[in-house]
Amino acid sequence: MNQTAMKPRADRRAFVSRLLSSVPEALVVTGLGSASYDVFAAGDRDLNYYLWGAMGGAAALGLGLALAQPSRSVVVITGDGEQLMGIGSLATIAAKQPRNLSIVVLDNGHFGETGMQRSHSSLGTDLVAVAKGFGIADAFTTDSLEGSEQVARRILARDGVSFAQVFIDANEPPRALPPRDGPFIKNRFRAALGLRPF
């Protein structure tokens, strides 16, 4: 049975905006495409690390950042298609269990960047069950704007890895494009952490 088709959905832009306004000091890593557009539309910050073309890499990058910055909250905001490509990273995240890492998967059940073909999450894959199977015990779903508060509490608490699957509308809001210059994004992010560029 199609899990996502049975669920009500949240507005992706409103959810991300509300979530990020609750965690202004968090380090944010975005998956490619719409997740990056959503985070940028919520307000560009030096502490946003946009992954333009690194499909499947957001959670793995978030893990490395969480391990390197244990006193900071790290949030990965990505889509179902991007997370499905990087699904193996959840096993490593579960093995390392960084207390300051939260993963937010905006799930519209489609590959938005390639023409809205249905993704596996709308064809039967239960991402929360997958995350729990890998060993991420605090995995849950939400489908409302109010659910952003549940996610924000975990981000601020930094008391364990969390995985939130957020069911969102399958639409394409106008694109809000963050900077495309990778070295600029990297060096801006490093500078915000008090690190030198390289």
Residue frames as a rotation matrix with the C-alpha (Angstrom) as fourth column:
MET 1
0.576 0.817 0.000 0.00
0.817 -0.576 0.000 0.00
0.000 0.000 -1.000 0.00
ASN 2
-0.088 -0.590 0.803 1.22
0.530 -0.710 -0.464 3.45
0.843 0.385 0.376 -0.80
GLN 3
-0.138 -0.025 -0.990 2.13
0.987 -0.091 -0.135 4.96
-0.087 -0.996 0.037 2.56
THR 4
-0.868 -0.318 -0.382 2.62
0.332 -0.943 0.028 8.55
-0.369 -0.102 0.924 1.47
ALA 5
-0.729 0.635 0.256 -0.57
0.053 -0.319 0.946 8.74
0.682 0.704 0.199 -0.54
MET 6
0.113 0.815 -0.568 -2.59
0.733 0.318 0.602 8.05
0.671 -0.484 -0.561 2.61
LYS 7
-0.242 -0.326 -0.914 -0.99
0.928 -0.352 -0.120 10.82
-0.283 -0.877 0.388 4.65
PRO 8
0.933 0.359 -0.022 -1.86
0.348 -0.915 -0.205 14.49
-0.094 0.184 -0.978 4.89
ARG 9
0.120 -0.934 0.336 1.06
0.928 -0.015 -0.373 16.69
0.353 0.357 0.865 3.87
ALA 10
0.330 -0.144 -0.933 2.86
0.521 -0.796 0.307 19.75
-0.787 -0.587 -0.188 5.15
ASP 11
0.985 -0.115 0.130 3.88
0.031 -0.620 -0.784 22.74
0.171 0.776 -0.608 3.03
ARG 12
0.437 -0.885 -0.161 7.63
0.860 0.464 -0.214 22.26
0.264 -0.045 0.963 2.51
ARG 13
-0.245 -0.573 0.782 8.62
0.322 -0.809 -0.492 25.93
0.914 0.131 0.383 2.54
ALA 14
0.415 0.472 0.778 6.55
-0.562 -0.540 0.627 26.75
0.716 -0.697 0.041 5.60
PHE 15
0.961 -0.068 -0.267 7.87
0.229 0.734 0.639 23.69
0.152 -0.676 0.721 7.47
VAL 16
0.135 -0.991 -0.002 11.53
0.897 0.122 -0.424 24.46
0.420 0.056 0.906 6.76
SER 17
-0.179 -0.173 0.968 11.12
-0.009 -0.984 -0.178 28.16
0.984 -0.040 0.174 7.54
ARG 18
0.693 0.525 0.495 9.43
-0.499 -0.146 0.854 27.41
0.520 -0.839 0.161 10.85
LEU 19
0.832 -0.431 -0.349 11.99
0.539 0.778 0.323 24.78
0.132 -0.457 0.880 11.78
LEU 20
-0.067 -0.965 0.252 15.02
0.809 -0.200 -0.552 26.95
0.584 0.167 0.795 11.01
SER 21
0.067 0.134 0.989 13.60
-0.287 -0.946 0.148 29.93
0.956 -0.294 -0.025 12.87
SER 22
0.922 0.334 0.198 13.55
-0.293 0.262 0.920 27.69
0.255 -0.906 0.339 15.97
VAL 23
0.673 -0.739 0.047 17.19
0.585 0.569 0.578 26.61
-0.454 -0.361 0.815 15.65
PRO 24
0.985 -0.159 -0.063 19.08
-0.165 -0.787 -0.594 29.74
0.045 0.596 -0.802 14.54
GLU 25
0.285 -0.946 0.155 22.49
-0.872 -0.189 0.451 28.52
-0.397 -0.264 -0.879 15.74
ALA 26
0.533 -0.040 0.845 22.33
0.072 0.997 0.002 25.10
-0.843 0.060 0.535 14.08
LEU 27
-0.584 -0.692 -0.424 24.75
-0.542 -0.058 0.839 24.09
-0.605 0.719 -0.341 11.35
VAL 28
0.443 0.879 0.173 22.63
-0.318 0.335 -0.887 23.15
-0.838 0.338 0.428 8.33
VAL 29
-0.804 -0.594 0.026 23.60
-0.232 0.353 0.907 20.81
-0.548 0.723 -0.421 5.50
THR 30
0.225 0.943 -0.245 21.22
-0.652 -0.041 -0.757 20.53
-0.724 0.330 0.606 2.56
GLY 31
-0.143 -0.129 0.981 20.71
0.544 0.818 0.187 17.83
-0.827 0.560 -0.046 -0.03
LEU 32
-0.953 -0.292 0.076 20.67
0.215 -0.482 0.849 18.80
-0.211 0.826 0.523 -3.65
GLY 33
-0.602 0.722 0.341 17.73
0.470 -0.025 0.882 20.44
0.645 0.692 -0.325 -5.35
SER 34
0.193 0.875 0.444 14.54
0.164 -0.476 0.864 21.41
0.967 -0.094 -0.236 -3.63
ALA 35
0.586 -0.019 -0.810 15.83
0.805 0.128 0.579 20.99
0.092 -0.992 0.091 -0.08
SER 36
-0.538 -0.827 -0.162 18.53
0.824 -0.557 0.103 23.55
-0.176 -0.078 0.981 -0.84
TYR 37
-0.558 0.395 0.730 15.97
0.258 -0.753 0.605 25.88
0.789 0.526 0.318 -2.37
ASP 38
0.522 0.817 -0.245 13.75
0.461 -0.028 0.887 25.55
0.718 -0.576 -0.391 0.71
VAL 39
0.276 -0.497 -0.822 16.58
0.926 -0.093 0.367 26.35
-0.259 -0.863 0.435 3.13
PHE 40
-0.778 -0.572 0.260 17.77
0.626 -0.740 0.245 29.28
0.052 0.353 0.934 1.03
ALA 41
-0.220 0.790 0.572 14.21
0.273 -0.513 0.814 30.63
0.937 0.335 -0.103 0.77
ALA 42
0.623 0.441 -0.646 14.00
0.705 0.040 0.708 30.54
0.338 -0.897 -0.286 4.58
GLY 43
0.937 -0.343 0.057 16.96
-0.343 -0.884 0.319 32.93
-0.059 -0.318 -0.946 4.72
ASP 44
0.521 -0.819 -0.241 20.54
0.220 0.401 -0.889 32.58
0.825 0.410 0.389 3.60
ARG 45
0.905 -0.311 0.291 23.03
-0.372 -0.247 0.895 32.15
-0.206 -0.918 -0.339 6.45
ASP 46
0.064 -0.966 -0.251 26.76
-0.940 0.026 -0.341 31.60
0.336 0.258 -0.906 6.64
LEU 47
-0.533 -0.244 0.810 25.99
-0.661 0.718 -0.219 28.44
-0.528 -0.652 -0.544 8.62
ASN 48
0.687 0.702 0.188 24.14
-0.362 0.556 -0.748 26.86
-0.630 0.446 0.636 5.67
TYR 49
-0.554 -0.832 0.011 26.15
-0.457 0.316 0.832 24.36
-0.695 0.456 -0.555 3.64
TYR 50
0.515 0.801 -0.304 24.37
-0.653 0.137 -0.745 23.79
-0.555 0.582 0.594 0.35
LEU 51
-0.503 -0.600 0.622 25.23
0.022 0.711 0.703 20.62
-0.864 0.368 -0.344 -1.54
TRP 52
-0.089 0.487 -0.869 24.35
-0.864 -0.472 -0.176 21.39
-0.496 0.735 0.463 -5.12
GLY 53
0.299 0.190 -0.935 25.24
-0.852 0.494 -0.172 18.24
0.429 0.848 0.310 -7.03
ALA 54
-0.748 -0.662 0.040 26.40
-0.594 0.642 -0.485 15.77
0.296 -0.387 -0.873 -4.40
MET 55
0.272 0.956 -0.114 23.35
-0.802 0.290 0.522 13.53
0.532 -0.050 0.845 -4.56
GLY 56
0.674 0.076 -0.735 23.42
0.216 0.931 0.294 11.03
0.706 -0.356 0.611 -1.72
GLY 57
-0.247 -0.955 -0.165 26.08
0.527 0.011 -0.850 12.89
0.813 -0.297 0.501 0.24
ALA 58
0.080 0.286 0.955 24.13
-0.409 -0.864 0.293 15.10
0.909 -0.414 0.047 2.64
ALA 59
0.938 0.325 0.116 23.74
-0.234 0.351 0.907 12.69
0.254 -0.878 0.405 5.58
ALA 60
0.519 -0.822 -0.236 27.35
0.821 0.556 -0.130 11.52
0.238 -0.126 0.963 5.30
LEU 61
-0.293 -0.607 0.739 28.59
0.322 -0.790 -0.522 15.11
0.900 0.085 0.427 5.28
GLY 62
0.416 0.543 0.729 26.35
-0.531 -0.506 0.680 15.86
0.738 -0.670 0.078 8.23
LEU 63
0.923 -0.132 -0.363 27.87
0.336 0.738 0.586 12.95
0.190 -0.662 0.725 10.12
GLY 64
0.005 -0.999 0.045 31.40
0.873 -0.018 -0.488 14.22
0.488 0.041 0.872 9.56
LEU 65
-0.253 -0.036 0.967 30.40
-0.101 -0.993 -0.063 17.72
0.962 -0.114 0.248 10.59
ALA 66
0.751 0.603 0.269 28.63
-0.353 0.022 0.935 16.46
0.558 -0.797 0.229 13.73
LEU 67
0.706 -0.558 -0.437 31.72
0.695 0.666 0.272 14.49
0.139 -0.496 0.857 14.76
ALA 68
-0.276 -0.879 0.388 33.99
0.767 -0.445 -0.463 17.47
0.579 0.170 0.797 14.10
GLN 69
-0.632 0.164 0.758 31.73
-0.344 -0.935 -0.084 19.96
0.695 -0.314 0.647 15.89
PRO 70
-0.527 0.438 -0.729 30.33
0.612 0.790 0.032 18.00
0.590 -0.429 -0.684 18.86
SER 71
-0.690 0.264 -0.674 29.20
0.521 -0.466 -0.715 21.11
-0.503 -0.845 0.184 20.75
ARG 72
-0.709 0.453 -0.540 27.03
-0.633 -0.747 0.205 22.34
-0.311 0.487 0.816 17.86
SER 73
0.122 0.819 0.561 23.69
-0.010 0.566 -0.824 21.10
-0.992 0.095 0.078 16.62
VAL 74
-0.855 -0.378 -0.356 23.92
-0.378 -0.016 0.925 19.76
-0.355 0.926 -0.130 13.07
VAL 75
0.151 0.962 0.229 20.85
-0.169 0.253 -0.953 19.39
-0.974 0.105 0.201 10.89
VAL 76
-0.946 -0.286 0.155 20.69
0.084 0.244 0.966 17.66
-0.314 0.926 -0.207 7.53
ILE 77
0.077 0.974 -0.215 17.72
-0.297 -0.184 -0.937 18.77
-0.952 0.135 0.275 5.46
THR 78
-0.884 -0.411 -0.224 17.25
-0.358 0.286 0.889 16.69
-0.301 0.866 -0.400 2.35
GLY 79
0.034 0.919 -0.393 14.67
-0.999 0.036 -0.003 14.99
0.011 0.393 0.919 0.17
ASP 80
0.589 0.279 0.759 13.52
-0.404 0.914 -0.022 11.40
-0.700 -0.294 0.651 -0.08
GLY 81
0.972 -0.227 -0.066 15.29
0.039 0.429 -0.903 10.83
0.233 0.874 0.426 -3.40
GLU 82
0.237 -0.937 0.256 18.61
-0.626 -0.349 -0.697 12.16
0.743 0.004 -0.670 -2.12
GLN 83
-0.003 -0.208 0.978 18.37
-0.958 0.283 0.057 10.18
-0.288 -0.936 -0.200 1.11
LEU 84
0.870 0.334 0.362 17.47
-0.218 0.920 -0.326 7.02
-0.442 0.205 0.873 -0.78
MET 85
0.726 -0.661 -0.190 20.64
-0.116 0.155 -0.981 7.37
0.678 0.734 0.037 -2.83
GLY 86
-0.290 -0.885 0.364 22.70
-0.556 -0.153 -0.817 7.83
0.779 -0.439 -0.448 0.33
ILE 87
0.674 0.735 0.075 20.78
-0.471 0.349 0.810 5.27
0.569 -0.581 0.582 2.37
GLY 88
0.428 -0.567 -0.704 23.92
0.563 0.776 -0.283 3.39
0.707 -0.275 0.652 3.43
SER 89
-0.473 -0.624 0.622 25.14
-0.075 -0.675 -0.734 6.44
0.878 -0.394 0.273 5.32
LEU 90
0.397 0.695 0.599 22.42
-0.718 -0.170 0.674 5.78
0.571 -0.698 0.432 7.89
ALA 91
0.797 -0.169 -0.580 24.23
0.354 0.908 0.222 2.60
0.489 -0.382 0.784 8.93
THR 92
-0.269 -0.963 -0.013 27.40
0.655 -0.173 -0.735 4.53
0.706 -0.206 0.678 9.65
ILE 93
-0.305 0.255 0.918 25.46
-0.501 -0.862 0.073 7.25
0.810 -0.438 0.390 11.47
ALA 94
0.772 0.635 0.032 23.83
-0.395 0.439 0.807 4.58
0.499 -0.635 0.590 13.64
ALA 95
0.479 -0.673 -0.564 27.22
0.689 0.686 -0.233 3.03
0.544 -0.277 0.792 14.35
LYS 96
-0.560 -0.771 0.302 28.73
0.459 -0.593 -0.662 6.38
0.690 -0.232 0.686 15.38
GLN 97
0.274 0.821 -0.500 25.62
0.908 -0.049 0.417 7.78
0.318 -0.568 -0.759 17.17
PRO 98
-0.819 -0.511 0.261 26.61
0.404 -0.837 -0.370 11.45
0.408 -0.198 0.891 17.25
ARG 99
-0.379 0.700 -0.606 24.34
0.846 -0.004 -0.533 13.06
-0.375 -0.714 -0.591 19.82
ASN 100
-0.309 0.154 -0.939 24.16
0.004 -0.987 -0.163 16.34
-0.951 -0.054 0.304 17.91
LEU 101
-0.973 -0.090 -0.213 22.95
-0.212 -0.030 0.977 15.12
-0.094 0.996 0.010 14.49
SER 102
-0.090 0.982 0.167 19.39
-0.010 0.167 -0.986 15.37
-0.996 -0.090 -0.006 13.23
ILE 103
-0.972 -0.154 0.176 18.27
0.154 0.142 0.978 14.28
-0.176 0.978 -0.114 9.78
VAL 104
-0.120 0.950 -0.289 15.15
-0.207 -0.308 -0.929 15.78
-0.971 -0.051 0.233 8.25
VAL 105
-0.892 -0.118 0.437 13.87
0.359 0.405 0.841 14.11
-0.276 0.907 -0.318 5.09
LEU 106
-0.318 0.782 -0.536 11.31
-0.637 -0.595 -0.490 16.14
-0.702 0.186 0.687 3.18
ASP 107
-0.828 -0.008 0.561 9.33
0.231 0.907 0.353 13.36
-0.512 0.421 -0.749 1.55
ASN 108
-0.168 0.789 -0.590 7.09
-0.807 -0.455 -0.378 14.16
-0.567 0.412 0.713 -1.40
GLY 109
0.268 0.284 0.921 7.43
0.041 0.951 -0.305 10.65
-0.963 0.119 0.243 -2.78
HIS 110
0.941 0.093 0.326 9.00
0.328 -0.009 -0.945 11.89
-0.085 0.996 -0.039 -6.00
PHE 111
-0.169 -0.985 0.036 12.30
0.873 -0.133 0.469 12.73
-0.457 0.110 0.882 -7.66
GLY 112
0.640 0.563 -0.523 11.68
0.357 -0.820 -0.447 16.45
-0.681 0.099 -0.726 -8.11
GLU 113
0.016 -0.738 -0.674 14.92
-0.417 -0.618 0.667 17.22
-0.909 0.270 -0.317 -9.92
THR 114
-0.891 -0.439 0.117 14.39
-0.117 0.470 0.875 14.75
-0.439 0.766 -0.470 -12.73
GLY 115
-0.753 0.618 -0.224 10.74
-0.391 -0.148 0.908 15.26
0.529 0.772 0.353 -13.61
MET 116
-0.270 0.674 0.687 8.71
-0.950 -0.071 -0.304 14.12
-0.156 -0.735 0.660 -10.59
GLN 117
-0.133 0.170 -0.976 8.99
-0.293 0.934 0.202 10.39
0.947 0.313 -0.074 -11.17
ARG 118
0.834 0.475 0.279 7.72
-0.411 0.199 0.890 8.47
0.367 -0.857 0.361 -8.15
SER 119
-0.298 -0.940 0.167 10.41
-0.808 0.155 -0.568 7.55
0.508 -0.304 -0.806 -5.66
HIS 120
-0.564 -0.002 -0.826 10.61
0.165 0.980 -0.115 4.38
0.809 -0.201 -0.552 -3.62
SER 121
-0.978 0.194 -0.075 9.06
0.039 -0.179 -0.983 6.11
-0.204 -0.964 0.168 -0.61
SER 122
-0.222 0.952 -0.212 5.78
-0.877 -0.290 -0.384 6.32
-0.427 0.101 0.899 -2.53
LEU 123
0.108 0.212 -0.971 6.19
-0.725 0.685 0.069 2.76
0.680 0.697 0.228 -3.79
GLY 124
0.754 0.378 -0.538 6.34
0.034 0.794 0.607 1.04
0.656 -0.476 0.586 -0.43
THR 125
-0.242 -0.900 -0.362 9.67
0.580 0.165 -0.798 1.88
0.778 -0.403 0.482 1.20
ASP 126
0.871 0.477 -0.116 9.18
0.337 -0.410 0.848 2.94
0.356 -0.778 -0.518 4.81
LEU 127
0.151 -0.902 0.404 12.09
-0.025 -0.412 -0.911 5.28
0.988 0.127 -0.085 5.55
VAL 128
0.249 -0.030 0.968 11.44
-0.932 -0.278 0.231 5.31
0.262 -0.960 -0.097 9.29
ALA 129
0.940 0.091 0.330 11.53
-0.188 0.943 0.275 1.51
-0.286 -0.321 0.903 9.40
VAL 130
0.639 -0.768 0.045 14.75
0.397 0.279 -0.874 1.61
0.659 0.577 0.483 7.36
ALA 131
0.049 -0.629 0.776 16.35
-0.518 -0.680 -0.519 4.12
0.854 -0.376 -0.359 9.75
LYS 132
0.493 0.185 0.850 15.29
-0.858 0.263 0.441 2.07
-0.142 -0.947 0.289 12.77
GLY 133
0.994 -0.108 0.020 16.58
0.110 0.969 -0.220 -1.05
0.004 0.221 0.975 11.09
PHE 134
0.318 -0.929 0.191 19.97
0.166 -0.144 -0.976 0.57
0.933 0.342 0.109 10.74
GLY 135
-0.157 -0.370 -0.916 19.93
0.934 0.246 -0.260 1.40
0.321 -0.896 0.307 14.45
ILE 136
-0.888 -0.009 0.459 18.57
-0.075 -0.984 -0.164 4.96
0.453 -0.180 0.873 14.63
ALA 137
-0.661 0.627 -0.412 16.03
0.749 0.526 -0.402 4.44
-0.035 -0.575 -0.817 17.39
ASP 138
-0.215 0.573 -0.791 14.62
0.272 -0.743 -0.612 7.98
-0.938 -0.346 0.004 17.37
ALA 139
-0.998 -0.003 0.057 13.05
0.056 -0.181 0.982 7.87
0.007 0.983 0.181 13.91
PHE 140
-0.313 0.934 -0.174 9.57
0.503 0.007 -0.864 9.21
-0.805 -0.358 -0.472 13.37
THR 141
-0.513 0.242 0.823 7.20
0.776 -0.279 0.566 10.81
0.366 0.929 -0.045 10.88
THR 142
-0.379 0.546 -0.747 5.34
0.301 -0.691 -0.658 14.05
-0.875 -0.474 0.097 10.86
ASP 143
-0.426 0.314 0.849 2.96
0.898 0.030 0.440 15.60
0.113 0.949 -0.294 8.36
SER 144
0.694 0.715 0.085 2.15
0.681 -0.691 0.243 19.00
0.232 -0.111 -0.966 9.83
LEU 145
0.231 -0.583 0.779 3.76
-0.061 -0.808 -0.586 22.37
0.971 0.088 -0.223 10.45
GLU 146
0.712 0.087 0.697 3.41
-0.679 -0.167 0.714 21.74
0.179 -0.982 -0.060 14.17
GLY 147
0.921 -0.385 -0.054 5.71
0.389 0.915 0.105 18.76
0.009 -0.118 0.993 13.70
SER 148
0.302 -0.847 0.438 8.58
0.161 -0.407 -0.899 21.20
0.940 0.342 0.013 13.20
GLU 149
0.389 -0.124 0.913 8.46
-0.832 -0.474 0.290 21.86
0.397 -0.872 -0.287 16.95
GLN 150
0.937 -0.033 0.347 9.01
-0.130 0.892 0.434 18.17
-0.324 -0.451 0.831 17.65
VAL 151
0.628 -0.744 0.228 12.03
0.646 0.335 -0.686 18.20
0.434 0.578 0.691 15.35
ALA 152
0.280 -0.515 0.810 13.40
-0.245 -0.854 -0.458 21.47
0.928 -0.070 -0.365 16.78
ARG 153
0.768 0.034 0.640 13.28
-0.641 0.049 0.766 20.11
-0.005 -0.998 0.060 20.33
ARG 154
0.850 -0.475 0.227 15.53
0.443 0.878 0.181 17.23
-0.285 -0.053 0.957 19.33
ILE 155
0.424 -0.716 0.555 17.93
0.505 -0.322 -0.801 19.50
0.752 0.620 0.225 17.46
LEU 156
0.330 -0.255 0.909 18.30
-0.555 -0.831 -0.032 21.80
0.763 -0.494 -0.416 20.45
ALA 157
0.886 0.088 0.455 18.56
-0.445 0.433 0.784 18.98
-0.128 -0.897 0.423 22.99
ARG 158
0.133 -0.867 -0.480 21.50
-0.794 0.197 -0.575 17.25
0.593 0.457 -0.663 21.27
ASP 159
-0.096 -0.144 0.985 20.82
-0.857 0.516 -0.008 14.04
-0.507 -0.844 -0.173 23.17
GLY 160
-0.233 -0.085 0.969 20.96
0.181 0.975 0.130 11.56
-0.955 0.205 -0.212 20.32
VAL 161
-0.993 -0.097 -0.060 20.63
-0.050 -0.105 0.993 11.03
-0.103 0.990 0.099 16.60
SER 162
-0.117 0.990 0.079 17.16
0.012 0.081 -0.997 11.70
-0.993 -0.116 -0.022 15.28
PHE 163
-0.973 -0.066 0.220 15.58
0.209 0.139 0.968 10.99
-0.094 0.988 -0.122 11.90
ALA 164
-0.238 0.924 -0.300 12.41
-0.072 -0.325 -0.943 12.80
-0.969 -0.203 0.144 10.88
GLN 165
-0.798 0.150 0.583 10.48
0.602 0.230 0.765 11.85
-0.019 0.962 -0.274 7.75
VAL 166
-0.508 0.587 -0.631 8.32
-0.093 -0.765 -0.637 14.84
-0.856 -0.265 0.443 6.92
PHE 167
-0.283 0.495 0.822 5.49
0.911 0.407 0.068 14.16
-0.301 0.768 -0.566 4.51
ILE 168
-0.529 0.007 -0.849 5.14
-0.081 -0.996 0.042 17.21
-0.845 0.091 0.527 2.27
ASP 169
0.622 0.758 -0.195 3.03
-0.191 -0.095 -0.977 18.25
-0.759 0.645 0.086 -0.70
ALA 170
-0.146 -0.620 0.771 4.26
0.738 0.450 0.502 16.98
-0.659 0.642 0.392 -4.06
ASN 171
0.911 0.374 0.173 4.61
0.396 -0.678 -0.619 20.34
-0.114 0.633 -0.766 -5.74
GLU 172
-0.098 -0.969 0.228 7.40
0.988 -0.123 -0.097 22.54
0.122 0.216 0.969 -7.00
PRO 173
0.676 0.273 -0.685 7.51
0.442 -0.894 0.079 25.99
-0.590 -0.356 -0.725 -5.40
PRO 174
0.913 -0.389 0.125 9.38
-0.131 -0.569 -0.812 28.67
0.387 0.725 -0.570 -7.36
ARG 175
0.427 -0.825 -0.371 13.08
0.820 0.526 -0.225 27.97
0.381 -0.208 0.901 -7.16
ALA 176
0.931 -0.314 0.184 15.10
-0.364 -0.831 0.421 30.10
0.021 -0.460 -0.888 -4.74
LEU 177
0.723 -0.661 -0.202 18.66
0.380 0.624 -0.683 29.44
0.578 0.417 0.702 -5.79
PRO 178
0.805 -0.532 -0.264 21.53
0.119 -0.290 0.950 29.63
-0.582 -0.795 -0.170 -3.28
PRO 179
0.288 -0.780 -0.556 25.05
-0.880 -0.445 0.168 30.54
-0.378 0.441 -0.814 -4.41
ARG 180
0.986 0.084 -0.145 26.45
-0.147 0.851 -0.505 27.98
0.080 0.519 0.851 -6.88
ASP 181
0.263 -0.965 -0.008 30.11
-0.558 -0.146 -0.817 28.64
0.787 0.220 -0.576 -6.12
GLY 182
0.712 0.066 -0.699 31.26
0.333 0.845 0.418 25.62
0.619 -0.530 0.580 -4.10
PRO 183
-0.325 -0.899 -0.292 34.52
0.763 -0.067 -0.643 27.13
0.559 -0.432 0.708 -2.78
PHE 184
-0.554 0.196 0.809 32.63
-0.346 -0.938 -0.010 30.25
0.757 -0.286 0.588 -1.74
ILE 185
0.561 0.827 0.039 30.05
-0.427 0.249 0.869 28.20
0.709 -0.504 0.493 0.20
LYS 186
0.500 -0.436 -0.748 32.77
0.653 0.757 -0.004 26.08
0.568 -0.486 0.664 1.81
ASN 187
-0.552 -0.832 0.061 34.98
0.599 -0.446 -0.665 29.01
0.580 -0.330 0.745 2.82
ARG 188
-0.264 0.559 0.786 32.06
-0.524 -0.767 0.369 31.07
0.809 -0.315 0.496 4.07
PHE 189
0.757 0.570 -0.319 30.96
-0.113 0.596 0.795 28.13
0.643 -0.566 0.516 6.21
ARG 190
0.166 -0.790 -0.591 34.48
0.833 0.433 -0.345 27.55
0.528 -0.435 0.729 7.53
ALA 191
-0.659 -0.417 0.626 34.86
0.117 -0.879 -0.462 31.24
0.743 -0.231 0.628 8.38
ALA 192
0.202 0.831 0.517 31.59
-0.583 -0.322 0.746 31.13
0.787 -0.453 0.420 10.33
LEU 193
0.876 0.046 -0.480 33.11
0.276 0.769 0.577 28.30
0.396 -0.638 0.660 12.38
GLY 194
0.779 -0.625 0.044 36.28
-0.490 -0.563 0.665 30.31
-0.391 -0.540 -0.745 12.98
LEU 195
0.332 -0.649 0.685 38.30
0.496 0.738 0.458 28.18
-0.802 0.188 0.566 10.58
ARG 196
-0.303 -0.533 -0.790 40.64
-0.457 -0.646 0.611 29.36
-0.836 0.546 -0.048 7.86
PRO 197
0.768 0.522 -0.372 39.75
-0.556 0.253 -0.792 28.79
-0.319 0.815 0.484 4.20
PHE 198
-0.311 -0.885 0.347 41.71
-0.278 0.434 0.857 26.28
-0.909 0.170 -0.381 2.16
